[in-house]
């Protein structure tokens, strides 16, 4: 094979994954009780497509997933998709189960390290819990995300559910999950935040 052709093939291969976004999350990103086409990651991908951006969005979110589950699933996802950016939206189910904050933090640190070692940028999602978990636990839990973002110099996406709480029709009856109506608003929030962090 001529040398210049080999260089072109290598260049094409490297560009293939130049803007692949992997979303590793739980039910907040998985399209809980709705079709995947309605979920905000799909709408986000469609928005980038309308803008003419060549960005592949891999939504690897699973309802009920925890940081420990994410640790088991992330390595093969990194190997298969070779993302340029990993958005971590995990920890909520850990908190709802009352798992120790140091354990949650340790798992998130391991997830960040795995993504970084694979050459991916990491965007961490801030997570908030309902107020009935006690002030002490809430403080310990909710401080995890800001501290990790500071320690690893990561962009910290504000908790995208917060602007929806109390808004008519935006939250399901459980008070935790956004409705299908809310998904375009979440997609817009994430789009505005993530776009500047993509490779150009």
Residue pairs with C-beta under 8 A, 6 or more apart in sequence:
17 81
17 82
17 83
17 84
18 84
18 199
19 53
19 54
19 55
19 56
19 84
19 85
19 198
19 199
20 55
20 56
20 57
20 58
20 81
20 82
20 83
20 84
20 85
21 55
21 56
21 57
21 58
21 83
21 84
21 85
21 86
21 87
21 194
21 198
22 58
22 60
22 77
22 78
22 81
22 83
22 85
22 86
22 87
22 120
23 29
23 41
23 57
23 58
23 59
23 60
23 61
23 87
23 89
24 60
24 61
24 70
24 73
24 74
24 77
24 86
24 87
24 88
24 89
24 90
24 111
25 59
25 60
25 61
25 62
25 65
25 87
25 88
25 89
25 90
25 125
26 61
26 62
26 63
26 64
26 65
26 66
26 89
26 90
26 92
26 93
27 61
27 63
27 64
27 65
27 93
27 177
28 61
28 89
28 92
28 160
28 161
28 177
28 178
29 39
29 40
29 41
29 59
29 61
29 89
30 39
30 59
30 61
30 62
30 63
31 38
31 39
31 41
31 42
31 61
31 183
32 63
32 172
32 177
33 172
33 177
34 179
34 180
34 183
36 42
36 59
38 180
38 183
39 59
39 183
40 160
40 183
40 184
40 186
40 187
40 190
41 57
41 59
41 61
41 187
42 57
42 59
43 183
43 184
43 187
44 57
44 187
44 190
44 191
44 194
45 55
45 56
45 57
47 187
47 188
47 191
48 55
48 57
48 191
48 195
49 55
53 198
55 198
56 81
58 77
58 81
58 83
60 73
60 77
61 89
62 69
62 73
64 93
65 73
65 90
65 93
66 90
66 91
66 93
66 94
66 97
66 99
66 107
67 90
67 91
67 94
67 104
67 107
67 108
67 111
68 94
68 107
70 88
70 90
70 107
70 111
71 107
71 110
71 111
71 114
74 86
74 111
74 114
74 115
75 114
77 83
78 86
78 114
78 115
78 118
78 120
79 118
82 118
82 119
83 115
83 118
83 120
84 119
84 120
84 121
84 198
84 199
85 120
85 121
85 122
85 123
85 194
85 197
85 198
86 115
86 120
86 121
86 122
86 123
87 122
87 123
87 125
87 157
87 190
87 194
88 108
88 111
88 112
88 115
88 122
88 123
88 124
88 125
89 125
89 127
90 108
90 111
90 125
90 127
91 104
91 108
91 127
91 141
91 144
91 145
92 127
92 129
94 103
94 104
94 107
95 104
95 127
95 129
95 133
95 137
95 141
96 129
98 133
98 137
101 137
101 140
101 141
101 143
101 144
104 141
104 144
105 144
105 147
105 148
108 124
108 144
108 145
108 148
109 148
112 122
112 124
112 148
112 152
112 154
115 121
115 122
116 122
116 152
121 197
122 152
122 154
123 154
123 155
123 156
123 157
123 193
123 194
123 197
124 145
124 148
124 149
124 152
124 154
124 155
124 156
124 157
125 145
125 156
125 157
125 159
125 160
126 142
126 145
126 146
126 156
126 157
126 158
126 159
127 141
127 142
127 145
127 159
128 142
128 159
128 161
128 162
129 138
129 141
129 142
130 175
130 176
131 138
133 141
145 156
146 156
148 154
149 155
149 156
155 193
155 197
157 189
157 190
157 193
157 194
158 189
158 193
160 186
160 189
160 190
161 171
161 176
161 178
161 186
163 185
163 189
164 170
164 171
164 178
164 182
164 185
164 186
165 171
165 175
167 182
169 179
169 181
169 182
170 178
170 179
170 181
170 182
170 185
171 177
171 178
171 179
171 182
172 178
172 179
178 186
